Amino acid sequence: MAENAQEPVRVAFINPGYGDRGFWKDVRDTMQAASDQFGYELIVFDSDRDWKMMAESATQAFALQPLPDYIIAVNEHQQGTRIILEANARGIPVIMLLNDLTEAQKNAFGRPVKDIENWILTLTPDNERAGFEIAKSLIDAAQKANNSQSPDEVCLLSIVGDRKTPASLQRLDGLDRALRQFPNLKEQRRLVANWSFDEAYRQTSAWLNRGECVDAVWAANDDIALGAISALEEARRMPGKDVFVGGLNWSSDGVQNVAAGKMTLTHGGHFFAGAWVMVLLHDYINGIQTLKDHPEVSFKMEAITRENIAYFEKVLVMRDWRKIDFTRFSLANSPSGAEYEFGLHPPSDR
């Protein structure tokens, strides 16, 4: 903790992504907005999606003088274990954000608080639920297009981000649950696009050029969905009419494609984890017992569809996170509260 009570709490964020664009910029920006509201000093090390840069970012965070009071890290490129163990050895409390350690890593090295004292919290979105709801939206859209009759078969092309990160694996768990629940959703192939528009475009084009069946595309994120849409349109298919595509990230382009009817939904809101993690840190510092008892916290993401897009669009287009009062989500600021209600919608009366 800060030695001088008058000095702000100093938090280092080892950002695995870019600080000036894309998903991780939104994570960084929401974290900064909430940090400012709570009066904390945030120091960010951007890593540009490069594992070597991420390793260097961790080294720079540990070299800060004085040491940061807390470190927020992400298990991208399997760097999480190293960061947790080094922070623990230095006595720096560490929080894992968005991508937790895998079960294999936890079995090998331990779990927060119980096994690793200075690993104090983990905050992750419910990726499994999101993966399921993307798949369900495809079935629902196909049924609506079939005069509300359930089609005998929906040929599904699944395009995943990767086969390693916990977020990707959990979204696939949700997809697999949907495949079991909706037997007429027939997965034709599961491709890997490395979270890339260009790779998704290439993979989808190759699939179409072989004359393979595709009625729907399950995409692990919006970039993948948009790459698939580009390939589909080039092949004279009509996304939203004769083929259905769902994605995730709440990206500006994703939201625009939902509005245009080309995507069934863009799931997400998880970049607000940057703000939610500062809420948890504030509550941890203020002794909220539930975080001591249950250090692994999960939050639901929300799907933006054509039905609710008007509600979300204004805030997302503006993207001025400073106008959102993140302090109201704190249990320390609402002592009667018992559960976190993270989301753009105002929390219910507690």
Beta strands, then each sheet from edge to edge (+ up, - down):
strand 1: 10-15
strand 2: 41-46
strand 3: 70-73
strand 4: 94-97
strand 5: 119-125
strand 6: 154-160
strand 7: 185-192
strand 8: 216-219
strand 9: 244-248
strand 10: 266-268
strand 11: 296-299
strand 12: 302-304
sheet 1: 2+ 1+ 3+ 4+ 5+ 11+
sheet 2: 7+ 6+ 8+ 9+ 10+ 12-
end
